[in-house]
Amino acid sequence: MNLGDLVVRRSYGGDIAFRIEELQQDHAILKGTEFRLLADSPLKDLVKAPSVLVSEKIQEAQERANESLSSFSRQRAEQSLRHQAQISGGRELSKEISYFEVPGKVLHLDGDPNYLQKSLLVYEQLRVPAEGHYVRESGMADALYRLLPQVQPDIVVITGHDGVLKHRQNRDLHSLSSYKNSQNFVAAILAARRYDRNLDSLTIVAGACQSHFEALLQSGANFASSPGRILIHALDPVYVAAKASFTSIRETINMNDVLGNTISGSQGVGGIESRGSYRMGLPRLHDLSTLKVTPSAM
């Protein structure tokens, strides 16, 4: 086995494809190719992933991701039509009174640099203003103390890798000590809430695979994973943040739409009723390079 090899685990029936991130004597550190899962495994339990298996799973995940993107795009088109009708009052809309958009700004902290890059590409595709930083889960609370006043986001995404620890004796799903990084996500949420306690002015999306859903919500997250302690797709937090970014400040985020846009569904992501961050402005912003202006000042 070599770094970067695609592998599956015999003991789990080869259910998930991983990439070898690090080799440690007779063990390997693994990262999921499509799911936010960090695992370790004895080398003897690993086999190189059959190319057919990997391609099928990647294709399935990509298809589900494309469905989510298509659903989001349809909802955005419907939103645009509603805004046009609202402004025009049924009359033909002129360019002079056409509107402009101010979607909510996202600050995305990710414990995985590869998933961070994938996430930023999706934000760009969905036209969500976003700033991303790769930060190890243990350093996210300190990073937020520094970044929140600088970025002043409407939405914070706190994600990376997590999971229920396999070898801990007397594993208790109520205890944070049974999870790999949930305690770090809780610390980061608390740091963000010290900056802004208002659940509607700062929307927090937190968690990764099998995270302690209840603890994250109780700490101040609006949306979190994972109610069913299942694996979540790498892009699920992005879709939730995008929905918050383009939901009007006059409306609450439609929970059914949120769950419908995520790949993992209601067992992977949940949350509480929260207002959106999107604002509409009038009139449409001008292209200043083409604007003809007569100077009026010395």
C-alpha positions, 0 to 999 in steps of 0.5 A, a space after each residue: 500500500 502506498 500514499 494516495 492509493 484508493 482502498 476499501 476495508 474488508 471488515 466493513 464489506 468494502 462499503 466506502 472508498 478511501 484514499 490513504 492519507 498517511 502510513 503508520 507502521 502497520 496502520 493507515 490513516 484514511 480519508 473518504 473520497 466522497 464522505 466527510 469521514 476520517 478513519 484508521 485501519 490496519 494495513 492487513 484489513 485494506 485492499 485496493 478498491 476495484 476500479 468498478 466499485 470506486 467509479 460506481 460510488 463516485 458516479 452515484 455521489 456525483 449524480 446525487 450532488 448534481 440533483 441537489 445543484 439542479 434543485 437549487 438552481 430551479 428554486 433560484 429561478 423561481 425566486 427571481 420570477 417572484 422578485 420580478 413580479 413583486 417589483 413590477 406589480 404586473 407591469 412590464 419591468 424596465 431596466 431602470 427599476 430592475 433589482 440587484 441581489 445581496 446574498 448572505 456572505 459565508 465564512 467556511 472553515 474546513 478541516 480537510 483542504 481537498 473538501 474545502 476546495 470542492 466546497 469553494 467551487 460549488 459556492 462559486 457555481 451557486 454565486 454565493 459569496 464565500 471565504 474559505 480557510 483550511 483549519 484543523 478542527 482543534 484550532 477552529 475556535 481560536 481561528 474564529 476569534 480572529 476571522 469573525 471580526 475581519 470577515 463579518 459573515 452572515 453564515 459560518 460553516 464549521 466542518 471537517 472530519 468526525 465520527 463515533 470512536 470505534 475502540 472506546 469502551 462503554 461507548 455512550 452516544 450522549 458523551 462528547 468523548 465518544 466522538 473524534 471531533 464533536 467537542 472541537 466543533 462545540 468549542 468553535 460554535 461557542 466561540 462564534 456565539 460569543 461574537 454574535 448571540 443572535 441566531 438570525 443575524 449569524 447562521 451557523 452550520 456545523 458538523 461532519 460525519 456522525 457528529 453529535 447533532 444534539 450537542 452542536 444545536 445546544 451550543 448554538 448551531 442553527 443546522 448540524 449533523 448528524 441526527 442519525 449518526 450517519 455519514 454525510 456527503 462532503 458538500 452537504 454543509 455547502 448546500 445548507 449554507 447556500 440555502 441560508 444565503 439566498 433565503 430572504 431576511 423576511 422569511 424563515 429557511 424552508 426546512 424541507 427544502 434544506 433537507 431536500 437539497 442535501 445528499 444525506 437527507 434528514 438523517 444526515 442534517 437537521 436544524 432549527 427554524 432560522 431566518 435567511 440572509 438574502 436582501 434585494 436592492 433597487 435599482 439595478 447597479 450601474 456599470 460605471 465604465 459605461 455611465 455618462 456623468 457630467 461633473 458638478 464639482 470643482 
